[in-house]
Every structure is written in C-alpha cells, then in structure tokens.
C-alpha cells in the first residue's frame, strides 16, 4: 500500500510540473524560431530567430553564434474582430460571433544585415502568427532586404 501511494504521489508531482511548464509559455514571440526564407519560387536559406519579451519590448538576434545579427526593432500587433458579420449567410452552419473569429497576430522585425559582398542592408520581416496559442505556431510572411524580397516561414521550436 505504501509503495502505491509513493508511485501515485510521484506521478502526480511530475504531472503538475509538466502542466505548469506548459501553462507558463509566456509572450507569443518568446523562444527560438527556425525555418527559411528566399525569393518566391527561388532557393531558400536557413533562418533562425531568437526573441524575448522583457515586459516592455521584444529583443533578439538572428542566426545565433559568432555572426549573430541583433534585431533593431520588433513589434507584435494583435487585431481582434470588431463588428463581425452576423446572420445565416455569415458562415456555413450558423452565425459568426466574436468568439468564433480568432485574433490576428501581426509580427514585424527589422535587422541590419551584411550581404555576401559585405554591404549592410536594412531588412524587414513582416508576417502573421499561425496557431498563436498552439505548440505548432508559425510565422509566415514576406521580407525585403536591400533589393531582394521574398517569403519566409519560421516555426517555434
């Protein structure tokens, strides 16, 4: 009987720690994001972004390591549904309510990065967080850097 109680208490303690860790995920951008970027339909390059929220601002780096590039500016804009359409024609199977329209999480970050010739270009990444409250969240969007532009997609690790 005593052994069963210890096993149960150990299991309950581990479960509590796992649930607590998952619940304290924090700011939607905090963490390491990995994916790629490149011109539309062209070759892709790896992209690793590490971001953090200190309670006031978003900070971070691109491509951690000896050649890390600091993020110069970053923001997260959240748009909630305002006056959504209602009525039988608003959606198949029923009315659309504010609760059924998820908020839109728009991400913007900027860096000054050297190109292959050593010239520094101002680069802007703008995207939308897909699945913002799920473990499989992604940021998908567009980027411009000097005369180059294209698409990027990163997922949170």
Secondary structure, 3 states (H helix, E strand, C coil): CHHHHHHHHHHHHHHHHHHHHHHCCCCCCCEEEEEEEECCCCCEEEEEEEEEECCCCEEEEECCCCCCEEEEEEEEEEECCCCCCCCCCCECCECCCHHHCCCEEEEEEEEEEECCCCCEEEEEEEEEEECCCCCCCEEEEEEEECCEEEEEEEEEC
